[in-house]
Amino acid sequence: MSTHAPVEIDRSRISELTEREAKRLDQRTPGSRALYERARKTLSGGVASSYQVREPWPIYLSHGRGPKVWDVDGNELLDFHNGFGSMVQGHAHPAITRAVTERIELGTHFAAPTEDAIVVAEELARRFGLPKWRYVNSGSEATMDAIRIARGLTGRDTVVKIAGSYHGHHDGVMVAIGTQLVELGGREDYASVPYGAGVPKAVAGLTVPVPFNDAGAMARRIERLAEGGRLPACVIMEAAMMNLGVVLPEPGYLEAVRELTRQHGILLIFDEVKTGLCIAAGGATERFGVTPDLVTIAKALGGGLPSGAIGGTEEAFEPVESDAVVQVGTYNGNPLSMAAARANLLEVLTPAAYAHLDELNRHILRRCEDVIASYGFPGYAVGIGSKGCVTFSPRQIVDYETFKANQDAELCELAWLYNMNRGIFMTPGREEEWTLSITHSFEDCDAFVAAFEEMAADLTA
Ligand SMILES: Cc1ncc(COP(=O)(O)O)c(C=O)c1O
């Protein structure tokens, strides 16, 4: 984090620039508007998932290649969104395209295992240092099944999660996300607030939120739960929080959580749906050197095809092997996804690819920091592996409380508009981190920095 004294950004200037940039984007995207008018009649909100919603209309894409995507109006964009971090390989990678094309000719689904599923499990076991694996089709399924395995093994119901962390869209983890701090309550005793309607309070109540980067608070909450006869089955967490920009673990935190969970016989689940395969070959598990009992991965695994996996120790997988926990799914280990994953892991995400991602990220983070320093911009650049962001806060974000207290949603929206109007594709209006792909170049990163610099200059002029 840089040590400059940040300037105070004039809020009316943000509104003025937002209006200007929004108008410009509207003018550049008439094709998206027309598709939205058609889509909204049958596709709820005109989109396939509420995370794709955008006012006044979403930007519809037609195709992608390498680091670039094109929208239906022919606007060419450098992709830093990369499918919420799934496309770290870049779009239409020839090795993955070849593997999928060859597989498609041989039949795409049997609901019976293929050799590719074994090869992928062998490679995942090597990367994460965890011997046993099963497949699913998404990150949500991975976290859902991992929690069930932990409950099956321990015979307990309570789950501890980190406040503000997203682990997918099943009831058990749709808790304490996007919640107002007043609803969440005191730090020692956060409430199990459901995320959106339709999550039963009784189910949400089984999931107990605690703050990130505070092993003491986690220890005290676990003690109190144990005293009340509710010793948790598991702690599910991201080792480095994504989805609030990027929040890194403080030194010693993960080790303390590992020790604490071990002491109580609580399973530690690292949700590596975002970090796994993207911040190192063996994800956060490798990068931070702390091995959980269970790990969940998805997104980047399938190289653009739906897939996910759960990995674990022999002990953690015992209830699956004995069939005490029923871990199933028609499309699990789908041959097409497995062919893509095999090519992805063995031919695309190589050691050289990870070295390139690290170098690119160092470059883009350093250049963003330079912009921040020269304009006195209130923020800091933070990242790891292929992931990073400029956090629009003069104070360091270490957990959900500091995030909520300092987040600047208006600035996020403006940054997105600046990006879109300058050929940079990012997630609409969210505190989403960038994902670089192995096909990005230093010049591509410089284009991102140039858009940020233009915004910083316009805001601080
Ligand atoms: C950390 C984390 N876990 C789980 C999920 C859910 O994955 P999916 O959208 O594939 O169900 C996400 C999705 O963004 C995620 O970021």
The ligand as an SDF file (V2000), in Angstrom:
LIG
                    3D

 16 16  0  0  0  0  0  0  0  0999 V2000
  -15.3150  -18.3980   -4.1100 C   0  0  0  0  0  0  0  0  0  0  0  0
  -16.4800  -18.9220   -4.8710 C   0  0  0  0  0  0  0  0  0  0  0  0
  -17.0400  -20.0950   -4.5230 N   0  0  0  0  0  0  0  0  0  0  0  0
  -18.0800  -20.6060   -5.1890 C   0  0  0  0  0  0  0  0  0  0  0  0
  -18.6260  -19.9540   -6.2620 C   0  0  0  0  0  0  0  0  0  0  0  0
  -19.7800  -20.5360   -7.0060 C   0  0  0  0  0  0  0  0  0  0  0  0
  -19.3710  -21.0090   -8.2410 O   0  0  0  0  0  0  0  0  0  0  0  0
  -20.4420  -21.2330   -9.4080 P   0  0  0  0  0  0  0  0  0  0  0  0
  -20.9010  -19.8830   -9.8450 O   0  0  0  0  0  0  0  0  0  0  0  0
  -19.6670  -21.9760  -10.4540 O   0  0  0  0  0  0  0  0  0  0  0  0
  -21.5330  -22.0540   -8.8420 O   0  0  0  0  0  0  0  0  0  0  0  0
  -18.0750  -18.7220   -6.6750 C   0  0  0  0  0  0  0  0  0  0  0  0
  -18.6410  -17.9860   -7.8220 C   0  0  0  0  0  0  0  0  0  0  0  0
  -18.3160  -16.8580   -8.0880 O   0  0  0  0  0  0  0  0  0  0  0  0
  -16.9820  -18.1970   -5.9610 C   0  0  0  0  0  0  0  0  0  0  0  0
  -16.4340  -17.0220   -6.3000 O   0  0  0  0  0  0  0  0  0  0  0  0
  1  2  1  0
  2  3  1  0
  2 15  2  0
  3  4  2  0
  4  5  1  0
  5  6  1  0
  5 12  2  0
  6  7  1  0
  7  8  1  0
  8  9  2  0
  8 10  1  0
  8 11  1  0
 12 13  1  0
 12 15  1  0
 13 14  2  0
 15 16  1  0
M  END
$$$$
